[in-house]
Amino acid sequence: MDRKDGETWLEGFELHGKGIVRTEEKCSECKKIIVAKINFDVNGNHRIICPHCGHVHCRVIKDGKMTGDRWNSGAGQEWIEAPTESLWSDKTVGIQTTSAAMHIRDRFLANKGVTS
C-alpha cells in the first residue's frame, strides 16, 4: 500500500509513519496531552519535551516506525528535538455566551414559538 506523508498506521503494536506526523501522547509526569511533530523519515533518537511541565520523553524511530525502545537523554547522546504544541481546553477558561449571541438566540426561538 502506498502511504502519504503525515500518515500513521499500526502493524501489530508498532506505530509506523511517513514524513512529519502529529502524534499525541499523555505525559507520564503531569498527565496532560502532548502533541508532538515527529519526522518518521529520520532514524534516530527523538526527544519530546512536555510543554506543560518540561518532562522529557525519549522515543526511537527506526525505518519509519516508532520502536518500543527508550533512551536516556544524558551526556553523550545525540537527538532530534520534536516540536510540540499545547492544546486549548474549554474546561480551563469556561465557555460563556456573549450578549449578542443570546439576543440572536432569543429572537430565533421567539420566531419558532418557543420562549426561553
LUMLUM-322504 format. One record per residue: x, y, z of N, C-alpha, C, CB in turn; chain. Coordinates in steps of 0.2 Angstrom, whole numbers, plus 5000, padded with zeros to 4 digits. Glycine has a CB too. Layout:
N
{{X; Y; Z}; {X; Y; Z}; {X; Y; Z}; {X; Y; Z}; "A"}
...
END
This chain:
116
{{5004; 4994; 5000}; {5000; 5000; 5000}; {5004; 5006; 5000}; {4995; 5000; 5006}; "A"}
{{5003; 5011; 4996}; {5007; 5017; 4995}; {5004; 5022; 5001}; {5006; 5020; 4988}; "A"}
{{5009; 5024; 5005}; {5007; 5029; 5011}; {5009; 5036; 5009}; {5011; 5026; 5017}; "A"}
{{5005; 5040; 5012}; {5006; 5048; 5011}; {5010; 5051; 5017}; {4999; 5051; 5010}; "A"}
{{5013; 5056; 5015}; {5017; 5060; 5021}; {5012; 5062; 5026}; {5020; 5066; 5018}; "A"}
{{5014; 5062; 5032}; {5010; 5063; 5038}; {5005; 5058; 5040}; {5006; 5069; 5036}; "A"}
{{5005; 5052; 5037}; {5000; 5047; 5039}; {5004; 5042; 5044}; {4998; 5043; 5032}; "A"}
{{5000; 5039; 5048}; {5002; 5034; 5053}; {4998; 5028; 5052}; {5003; 5036; 5060}; "A"}
{{5000; 5022; 5054}; {4997; 5016; 5054}; {5000; 5011; 5059}; {4996; 5013; 5047}; "A"}
{{4996; 5007; 5062}; {4998; 5002; 5066}; {4999; 4995; 5063}; {4993; 5001; 5072}; "A"}
{{5005; 4992; 5064}; {5006; 4985; 5062}; {5008; 4981; 5068}; {5012; 4984; 5057}; "A"}
{{5003; 4977; 5071}; {5004; 4974; 5077}; {5003; 4979; 5082}; {5010; 4970; 5078}; "A"}
{{5008; 4980; 5086}; {5009; 4985; 5092}; {5014; 4991; 5090}; {5010; 4982; 5098}; "A"}
{{5016; 4991; 5084}; {5021; 4996; 5082}; {5018; 5001; 5078}; {5027; 4993; 5078}; "A"}
{{5019; 5008; 5080}; {5017; 5013; 5076}; {5022; 5015; 5070}; {5016; 5019; 5081}; "A"}
{{5019; 5015; 5064}; {5023; 5017; 5058}; {5020; 5023; 5056}; {5022; 5011; 5053}; "A"}
{{5025; 5027; 5052}; {5023; 5033; 5050}; {5027; 5035; 5044}; {5024; 5039; 5055}; "A"}
{{5025; 5040; 5040}; {5029; 5043; 5034}; {5029; 5050; 5035}; {5026; 5040; 5028}; "A"}
{{5035; 5053; 5034}; {5035; 5061; 5034}; {5034; 5063; 5041}; {5030; 5064; 5030}; "A"}
{{5033; 5070; 5042}; {5031; 5073; 5048}; {5024; 5071; 5050}; {5033; 5080; 5048}; "A"}
{{5024; 5069; 5056}; {5017; 5066; 5059}; {5016; 5070; 5065}; {5017; 5059; 5059}; "A"}
{{5010; 5072; 5066}; {5007; 5075; 5073}; {5005; 5069; 5077}; {5001; 5080; 5072}; "A"}
{{5009; 5068; 5083}; {5007; 5062; 5087}; {5004; 5065; 5094}; {5013; 5058; 5088}; "A"}
{{5000; 5061; 5097}; {4998; 5063; 5104}; {5000; 5058; 5109}; {4990; 5064; 5103}; "A"}
{{5001; 5060; 5114}; {5003; 5055; 5120}; {5001; 5059; 5126}; {5010; 5052; 5120}; "A"}
{{5000; 5055; 5132}; {4999; 5058; 5138}; {5006; 5058; 5142}; {4994; 5054; 5142}; "A"}
{{5007; 5064; 5145}; {5014; 5065; 5149}; {5013; 5060; 5155}; {5015; 5072; 5150}; "A"}
{{5018; 5056; 5156}; {5018; 5052; 5162}; {5019; 5056; 5168}; {5024; 5046; 5161}; "A"}
{{5021; 5062; 5168}; {5023; 5066; 5174}; {5017; 5070; 5176}; {5029; 5071; 5173}; "A"}
{{5014; 5074; 5171}; {5008; 5079; 5173}; {5002; 5076; 5171}; {5010; 5086; 5170}; "A"}
{{5002; 5071; 5167}; {4996; 5068; 5164}; {4992; 5072; 5159}; {4991; 5066; 5170}; "A"}
{{4995; 5077; 5156}; {4992; 5081; 5151}; {4994; 5078; 5144}; {4994; 5089; 5152}; "A"}
{{4990; 5080; 5139}; {4991; 5078; 5132}; {4996; 5082; 5129}; {4984; 5078; 5128}; "A"}
{{5001; 5079; 5126}; {5006; 5082; 5122}; {5005; 5080; 5114}; {5014; 5079; 5124}; "A"}
{{5005; 5086; 5110}; {5005; 5085; 5103}; {5012; 5086; 5101}; {5000; 5089; 5100}; "A"}
{{5016; 5081; 5098}; {5022; 5082; 5095}; {5023; 5080; 5088}; {5027; 5077; 5099}; "A"}
{{5027; 5084; 5084}; {5028; 5083; 5077}; {5034; 5079; 5076}; {5028; 5090; 5073}; "A"}
{{5034; 5073; 5074}; {5039; 5068; 5074}; {5040; 5066; 5066}; {5038; 5062; 5078}; "A"}
{{5047; 5067; 5064}; {5048; 5065; 5057}; {5050; 5058; 5057}; {5054; 5069; 5054}; "A"}
{{5045; 5054; 5054}; {5046; 5046; 5054}; {5051; 5044; 5048}; {5040; 5043; 5053}; "A"}
{{5053; 5049; 5044}; {5058; 5048; 5039}; {5065; 5048; 5042}; {5057; 5052; 5033}; "A"}
{{5066; 5051; 5048}; {5073; 5052; 5051}; {5074; 5047; 5056}; {5074; 5059; 5053}; "A"}
{{5079; 5042; 5055}; {5080; 5037; 5060}; {5084; 5040; 5066}; {5085; 5031; 5057}; "A"}
{{5083; 5038; 5072}; {5087; 5040; 5077}; {5083; 5042; 5084}; {5091; 5047; 5076}; "A"}
{{5086; 5045; 5088}; {5083; 5047; 5095}; {5079; 5053; 5094}; {5088; 5047; 5100}; "A"}
{{5073; 5053; 5096}; {5069; 5059; 5096}; {5067; 5061; 5103}; {5062; 5058; 5091}; "A"}
{{5068; 5067; 5104}; {5066; 5070; 5111}; {5060; 5074; 5111}; {5072; 5074; 5114}; "A"}
{{5055; 5073; 5115}; {5049; 5077; 5116}; {5049; 5080; 5123}; {5043; 5072; 5114}; "A"}
{{5048; 5086; 5123}; {5048; 5089; 5130}; {5041; 5092; 5131}; {5053; 5095; 5130}; "A"}
{{5038; 5090; 5136}; {5031; 5091; 5138}; {5031; 5099; 5139}; {5029; 5088; 5144}; "A"}
{{5026; 5102; 5135}; {5026; 5110; 5135}; {5022; 5112; 5142}; {5022; 5112; 5129}; "A"}
{{5019; 5107; 5145}; {5016; 5109; 5152}; {5020; 5109; 5158}; {5010; 5104; 5153}; "A"}
{{5025; 5103; 5158}; {5029; 5103; 5164}; {5036; 5102; 5163}; {5026; 5097; 5168}; "A"}
{{5038; 5101; 5157}; {5045; 5101; 5155}; {5048; 5094; 5155}; {5049; 5105; 5159}; "A"}
{{5044; 5089; 5157}; {5046; 5082; 5157}; {5049; 5080; 5150}; {5041; 5077; 5160}; "A"}
{{5054; 5076; 5150}; {5057; 5074; 5144}; {5055; 5067; 5142}; {5065; 5074; 5144}; "A"}
{{5052; 5066; 5136}; {5050; 5059; 5133}; {5055; 5057; 5128}; {5043; 5059; 5131}; "A"}
{{5058; 5051; 5128}; {5063; 5049; 5123}; {5060; 5044; 5119}; {5070; 5047; 5127}; "A"}
{{5060; 5045; 5112}; {5057; 5040; 5108}; {5063; 5038; 5102}; {5051; 5042; 5104}; "A"}
{{5062; 5032; 5100}; {5067; 5030; 5094}; {5063; 5028; 5088}; {5071; 5023; 5097}; "A"}
{{5065; 5031; 5082}; {5062; 5030; 5076}; {5067; 5026; 5072}; {5060; 5037; 5072}; "A"}
{{5065; 5020; 5069}; {5069; 5016; 5065}; {5066; 5014; 5059}; {5073; 5010; 5069}; "A"}
{{5068; 5015; 5053}; {5065; 5013; 5047}; {5057; 5014; 5047}; {5066; 5005; 5046}; "A"}
{{5055; 5020; 5049}; {5049; 5023; 5048}; {5044; 5020; 5053}; {5046; 5020; 5042}; "A"}
{{5047; 5017; 5059}; {5042; 5015; 5064}; {5045; 5017; 5071}; {5042; 5007; 5064}; "A"}
{{5040; 5019; 5076}; {5042; 5021; 5082}; {5043; 5014; 5086}; {5037; 5025; 5086}; "A"}
{{5049; 5013; 5088}; {5050; 5006; 5092}; {5048; 5007; 5099}; {5058; 5004; 5091}; "A"}
{{5048; 5002; 5103}; {5047; 5002; 5110}; {5053; 5004; 5114}; {5044; 4995; 5112}; "A"}
{{5059; 5005; 5110}; {5065; 5007; 5114}; {5064; 5014; 5117}; {5071; 5006; 5109}; "A"}
{{5068; 5015; 5122}; {5068; 5021; 5126}; {5076; 5022; 5127}; {5064; 5022; 5132}; "A"}
{{5077; 5029; 5127}; {5085; 5030; 5128}; {5085; 5036; 5133}; {5088; 5032; 5121}; "A"}
{{5091; 5037; 5136}; {5092; 5042; 5141}; {5095; 5048; 5138}; {5097; 5039; 5147}; "A"}
{{5092; 5054; 5139}; {5094; 5060; 5136}; {5100; 5063; 5140}; {5089; 5065; 5136}; "A"}
{{5104; 5059; 5143}; {5110; 5061; 5147}; {5116; 5063; 5142}; {5113; 5056; 5151}; "A"}
{{5122; 5065; 5145}; {5128; 5067; 5141}; {5130; 5062; 5136}; {5133; 5069; 5146}; "A"}
{{5132; 5064; 5131}; {5135; 5060; 5126}; {5130; 5057; 5121}; {5138; 5054; 5129}; "A"}
{{5123; 5059; 5122}; {5118; 5056; 5117}; {5117; 5062; 5112}; {5112; 5055; 5121}; "A"}
{{5115; 5060; 5106}; {5113; 5065; 5101}; {5105; 5063; 5100}; {5117; 5064; 5095}; "A"}
{{5101; 5068; 5099}; {5094; 5068; 5097}; {5092; 5073; 5093}; {5091; 5068; 5104}; "A"}
{{5086; 5072; 5090}; {5082; 5076; 5086}; {5076; 5079; 5090}; {5079; 5073; 5080}; "A"}
{{5076; 5086; 5091}; {5071; 5089; 5095}; {5064; 5089; 5091}; {5073; 5096; 5097}; "A"}
{{5059; 5086; 5094}; {5052; 5086; 5091}; {5048; 5092; 5093}; {5049; 5079; 5092}; "A"}
{{5046; 5096; 5089}; {5042; 5102; 5091}; {5036; 5100; 5094}; {5041; 5107; 5085}; "A"}
{{5033; 5103; 5099}; {5027; 5101; 5102}; {5022; 5107; 5102}; {5028; 5099; 5110}; "A"}
{{5016; 5106; 5103}; {5011; 5111; 5104}; {5007; 5110; 5110}; {5006; 5110; 5098}; "A"}
{{5004; 5115; 5113}; {5000; 5115; 5119}; {4993; 5114; 5116}; {5001; 5121; 5124}; "A"}
{{4988; 5111; 5120}; {4981; 5111; 5117}; {4977; 5115; 5122}; {4979; 5103; 5118}; "A"}
{{4972; 5118; 5119}; {4967; 5123; 5122}; {4962; 5118; 5125}; {4965; 5128; 5118}; "A"}
{{4959; 5120; 5131}; {4954; 5116; 5134}; {4948; 5121; 5136}; {4956; 5112; 5140}; "A"}
{{4942; 5119; 5134}; {4937; 5124; 5136}; {4936; 5123; 5144}; {4930; 5122; 5133}; "A"}
{{4938; 5118; 5147}; {4937; 5117; 5154}; {4942; 5122; 5158}; {4939; 5110; 5156}; "A"}
{{4947; 5124; 5155}; {4952; 5129; 5158}; {4949; 5136; 5159}; {4958; 5130; 5155}; "A"}
{{4946; 5139; 5154}; {4943; 5145; 5154}; {4936; 5145; 5155}; {4945; 5149; 5147}; "A"}
{{4932; 5141; 5153}; {4925; 5141; 5153}; {4922; 5144; 5147}; {4923; 5144; 5160}; "A"}
{{4916; 5142; 5145}; {4913; 5145; 5139}; {4907; 5149; 5141}; {4911; 5139; 5134}; "A"}
{{4907; 5155; 5139}; {4902; 5160; 5140}; {4899; 5162; 5134}; {4904; 5166; 5144}; "A"}
{{4892; 5163; 5133}; {4889; 5166; 5128}; {4889; 5173; 5128}; {4882; 5163; 5127}; "A"}
{{4890; 5176; 5123}; {4890; 5184; 5123}; {4883; 5186; 5123}; {4894; 5187; 5116}; "A"}
{{4882; 5192; 5125}; {4875; 5195; 5125}; {4872; 5196; 5118}; {4875; 5202; 5128}; "A"}
{{4876; 5197; 5113}; {4874; 5197; 5106}; {4871; 5190; 5104}; {4880; 5199; 5101}; "A"}
{{4875; 5185; 5105}; {4873; 5178; 5104}; {4866; 5176; 5107}; {4878; 5173; 5105}; "A"}
{{4866; 5179; 5113}; {4860; 5177; 5117}; {4854; 5181; 5114}; {4860; 5179; 5125}; "A"}
{{4855; 5187; 5112}; {4850; 5191; 5108}; {4847; 5187; 5102}; {4852; 5198; 5107}; "A"}
{{4852; 5185; 5098}; {4850; 5181; 5092}; {4847; 5175; 5093}; {4857; 5180; 5088}; "A"}
{{4849; 5171; 5099}; {4846; 5165; 5101}; {4839; 5166; 5103}; {4850; 5162; 5106}; "A"}
{{4838; 5171; 5107}; {4831; 5173; 5109}; {4826; 5175; 5103}; {4831; 5179; 5114}; "A"}
{{4829; 5179; 5099}; {4825; 5181; 5093}; {4823; 5174; 5089}; {4828; 5186; 5088}; "A"}
{{4828; 5170; 5088}; {4826; 5164; 5084}; {4821; 5160; 5087}; {4833; 5160; 5083}; "A"}
{{4822; 5159; 5094}; {4817; 5154; 5097}; {4810; 5158; 5098}; {4820; 5153; 5105}; "A"}
{{4810; 5164; 5098}; {4803; 5168; 5098}; {4800; 5167; 5091}; {4804; 5176; 5100}; "A"}
{{4804; 5167; 5086}; {4801; 5166; 5079}; {4798; 5159; 5078}; {4805; 5168; 5074}; "A"}
{{4801; 5154; 5082}; {4799; 5147; 5082}; {4793; 5145; 5087}; {4805; 5142; 5083}; "A"}
{{4791; 5151; 5090}; {4786; 5149; 5095}; {4788; 5146; 5102}; {4780; 5145; 5092}; "A"}
{{4795; 5147; 5103}; {4797; 5144; 5109}; {4800; 5150; 5113}; {4803; 5139; 5108}; "A"}
{{4799; 5150; 5119}; {4802; 5156; 5123}; {4807; 5153; 5128}; {4796; 5160; 5127}; "A"}
{{4812; 5157; 5130}; {4817; 5155; 5135}; {4815; 5157; 5142}; {4824; 5157; 5132}; "A"}
END
